[in-house]
């Protein structure tokens, strides 16, 4: 037993000593093209990012409900959650490869002996070749690959990076679904606003046509004026029909996103108040690197570099020798004619060393492929950062521009409405022609339509900024996908996971 302990200690010391011989990997973190400052207007002058309770700032429970329903129905989120579970299992397997494996074995067999009785008389053996023999075996077998050059540790690090990347992509999928649902909801609201504008315009033109027809029949209005009024009313009716169709199509998109029955959704939309004004945007980090780091897709791309770096280390280590230590402990029992005989065995070893000699360049090719994937991951990460900076700055510019245009659009509608009212009064008293009235009406309709479109642009910029800033996600938060998956999706979107 003492010799056994000495052998075990010697093998362990050798393994532990050689485990420090890991190979050098390429950098797991690389430089990214972050600009020194934003080149777009920042709300509140810029400070630390604060996007919590984004949707709740609207005080619109229906929007929160729709986002929750869309998250529950989204196949993208379900796929991302499945990939998280798969990556977690892969990480457990990679971590387990660093530890010794231990298997238990048990077997039982029954047969006849391979010997015959010797001699004769009363002293001869009672056993014969037909005497059955029962053999019972039980044991433990262990095997441990000593991580000489860091291959197993590299596999573990790559699996861990891939799991964290899968977590980040799951959060990114939630942010994308929330933004898409919000855009569809705001588009539905804008469509209803435009529908009301079209209905008002159609009613006004229809009434003008009716009055002109009566006046023409009485001989007070020229037939040409009556025909012009009817044509104007028909144009308005056609636009109204087109607008209704657009709203119907838009609503079906919202139904598909949320998974809510169309009749139920119509009832919810009818019961909800009209869209409120957008709240002020929370402060945005003045340093782009701070802001972009809060995007889950950028974090996932960054982890892709770390994973590719570990894969290079693993592929490189495959080109070097492997050292494996095995051992076993067993007990065998034979039962022959009522006689029991037991045998206990143990082994330490073999301590086997596998040295790659000829493989036709396969291992080197695998290493080159891993290095190529690493270079690709670095390029994708840097491109992702550039795209993220672009998206934030575009959202900031669009939000600032739509905010500056809102006052002008409201003033234009107000004054065009006053002009139309005055022209209509003049027309009723015979001081203005039908052409003047139609021109004033057309100008008012265009201004009202432009204001609705501007409001839609503003909501799109508002949602784009939410998405480009990571939707309130923070990489500093601990990974708790199991718990966050069970919380309400509306809370997941509104706060950092």
Residue pairs with C-beta under 8 A, 6 or more apart in sequence:
4 346
4 348
7 348
7 349
8 348
11 325
11 348
11 349
11 351
14 146
14 323
14 351
15 144
15 146
15 323
15 325
18 146
18 148
18 323
19 146
19 147
19 148
19 150
21 148
21 149
21 150
22 147
22 149
22 150
22 153
22 154
22 313
22 317
23 149
23 150
23 313
23 316
23 317
23 320
24 313
25 154
25 309
25 310
25 312
25 313
25 316
26 309
26 312
26 371
26 374
27 309
28 305
28 306
28 309
28 310
29 302
29 305
29 306
30 305
30 378
30 381
30 382
32 289
32 302
32 381
32 382
32 385
33 382
33 385
33 386
33 389
34 288
34 289
34 292
34 385
34 389
35 288
35 389
36 288
37 286
37 287
37 288
38 46
38 284
38 286
38 288
38 392
38 393
38 396
39 393
40 392
40 393
40 394
40 396
40 397
40 400
41 396
41 397
41 400
42 283
42 284
42 286
42 396
43 280
43 281
43 282
43 283
43 284
43 399
44 283
45 283
45 286
46 283
46 284
46 285
46 286
47 283
47 284
47 285
47 286
48 283
48 285
48 290
49 282
49 283
49 284
49 285
49 290
49 291
49 294
49 469
50 282
50 283
51 282
51 466
51 469
51 470
51 471
51 472
52 282
52 472
52 494
52 495
52 496
53 494
53 495
54 282
54 466
54 471
54 472
54 493
54 494
55 63
55 64
55 67
55 178
55 182
55 490
55 493
55 494
56 64
56 494
57 279
58 276
58 278
58 279
59 276
60 272
60 273
60 275
60 276
61 272
62 185
62 268
62 269
62 272
63 181
63 182
63 185
64 490
64 494
65 268
65 490
66 181
66 185
66 254
66 257
66 258
66 260
67 177
67 178
67 181
67 182
67 489
67 490
67 493
68 488
68 489
68 490
69 258
69 259
69 260
70 177
70 178
70 180
70 181
70 257
70 258
70 259
70 489
71 77
71 174
71 177
71 178
71 489
71 492
71 493
72 259
72 489
73 257
73 258
73 259
74 173
74 177
76 173
76 176
76 177
77 170
77 173
77 174
77 177
79 173
80 166
80 169
80 170
80 172
80 173
81 170
81 481
81 485
83 166
83 169
83 170
84 163
84 166
84 167
84 170
84 481
86 166
87 159
87 162
87 163
87 165
87 166
88 163
88 166
90 159
90 162
90 163
91 156
91 159
91 160
91 162
91 163
93 159
94 152
94 155
94 156
94 158
94 159
94 160
95 156
95 159
97 145
97 152
97 155
97 156
98 147
98 152
98 153
98 156
99 144
100 142
100 143
100 144
101 142
101 143
101 144
102 140
102 141
102 142
103 140
103 141
103 142
104 138
104 139
104 140
104 141
105 137
105 138
105 139
105 140
105 141
105 330
106 137
106 138
106 139
107 135
107 136
107 137
107 138
108 134
108 135
108 136
108 137
109 134
109 135
110 132
110 133
110 134
110 135
111 132
111 133
111 135
112 129
112 130
112 131
112 132
112 133
113 127
113 129
113 131
113 133
113 336
114 129
115 127
115 129
116 128
116 129
117 124
117 125
117 126
117 127
117 128
118 124
118 125
119 125
126 337
127 336
127 337
131 336
131 337
132 336
133 334
133 335
133 336
134 334
134 335
134 336
135 332
135 333
135 334
135 335
136 332
136 333
136 335
137 330
137 331
137 332
137 333
138 330
138 331
139 328
139 329
139 330
139 331
139 345
140 328
140 329
140 330
141 326
141 327
141 328
142 326
142 327
142 328
143 324
143 325
143 326
144 324
144 325
144 326
145 152
145 322
145 323
145 324
146 323
146 324
146 325
147 153
148 317
148 320
148 321
148 322
148 323
149 316
149 317
149 320
150 313
150 317
151 313
151 314
151 317
151 318
154 310
154 311
154 312
154 313
154 314
154 317
155 310
155 314
157 306
157 307
157 310
157 313
158 307
158 308
158 310
158 311
158 314
161 303
161 304
161 306
161 307
161 310
162 303
162 307
164 303
164 479
165 299
165 300
165 303
165 304
165 307
167 479
167 481
168 296
168 297
168 299
168 300
168 303
168 475
169 296
169 297
169 300
170 481
171 296
171 471
171 473
171 497
172 295
172 296
172 297
172 300
172 473
174 471
174 489
174 492
174 493
175 296
175 466
175 467
175 470
175 471
175 473
175 493
176 467
177 257
178 466
178 471
178 493
179 463
179 464
179 466
179 467
179 471
180 257
181 254
181 257
181 258
182 459
182 463
182 466
183 459
183 460
183 463
184 250
184 253
184 254
184 257
185 254
186 275
186 456
186 459
186 460
186 463
187 250
187 253
187 456
188 247
188 250
188 251
188 254
188 269
189 274
189 275
190 275
190 452
190 453
190 455
190 456
190 459
191 243
191 246
191 247
191 250
192 247
193 275
193 452
193 455
194 243
194 449
194 452
195 240
195 243
195 244
195 247
197 445
197 448
197 449
197 452
198 236
198 239
198 240
198 243
199 240
201 236
201 239
201 240
201 441
201 445
201 448
202 233
202 236
202 237
202 239
202 240
204 236
204 441
205 229
205 232
205 233
205 235
205 236
205 441
206 233
206 236
206 237
208 229
208 232
208 233
208 434
208 437
209 226
209 229
209 230
209 232
209 233
211 229
212 221
212 225
212 226
212 229
212 230
212 434
213 226
213 229
213 230
215 221
215 226
216 222
216 223
216 225
216 226
225 434
228 434
228 435
228 438
229 434
229 438
232 438
232 441
251 262
251 265
251 266
251 269
252 262
254 265
255 261
255 262
255 265
258 265
260 268
278 458
278 459
278 462
281 399
281 462
281 465
284 291
284 392
284 396
284 465
284 469
285 291
285 294
288 389
288 392
291 392
291 469
292 298
292 385
292 388
292 389
292 392
293 299
293 475
294 469
294 470
294 473
294 474
294 475
295 388
295 468
295 469
295 470
295 473
296 470
296 471
296 473
296 475
297 384
297 388
298 381
298 384
298 385
298 388
298 470
299 475
301 377
301 380
301 381
301 384
301 385
302 381
304 377
304 380
304 381
305 374
305 377
305 378
305 381
307 377
308 370
308 373
308 374
308 376
308 377
308 378
309 374
311 370
311 373
311 374
312 367
312 370
312 371
312 374
314 370
315 363
315 366
315 367
315 369
315 370
316 367
316 370
318 356
318 363
318 366
318 367
319 356
319 363
319 364
319 367
320 356
321 353
321 354
321 355
321 356
322 353
322 354
323 351
323 352
323 353
323 354
324 351
324 352
324 354
325 349
325 351
325 352
326 349
326 350
326 352
327 346
327 347
327 348
327 349
328 345
328 346
328 347
329 345
329 346
330 344
330 345
330 346
331 342
331 343
331 344
331 345
332 342
332 343
332 344
332 345
333 340
333 341
333 342
333 343
334 340
334 341
334 342
334 343
335 341
356 363
388 468
391 464
391 467
391 468
392 465
392 468
392 469
394 464
394 468
395 461
395 464
395 465
395 468
396 465
398 457
398 460
398 461
398 464
399 458
399 461
399 462
399 465
402 454
402 457
402 458
402 461
403 458
405 454
406 454
406 455
406 458
409 447
409 450
409 451
409 454
410 451
412 447
412 450
412 451
413 444
413 447
413 448
413 451
416 440
416 443
416 444
416 447
417 444
419 440
419 443
419 444
420 440
420 441
420 443
420 444
423 432
423 436
423 437
423 440
424 437
424 440
426 432
426 436
427 433
427 434
427 436
427 437
466 472
471 493
472 493
472 494
472 495
472 496
473 496
473 497
474 496
474 497
477 496
477 497
480 497
484 492
484 497
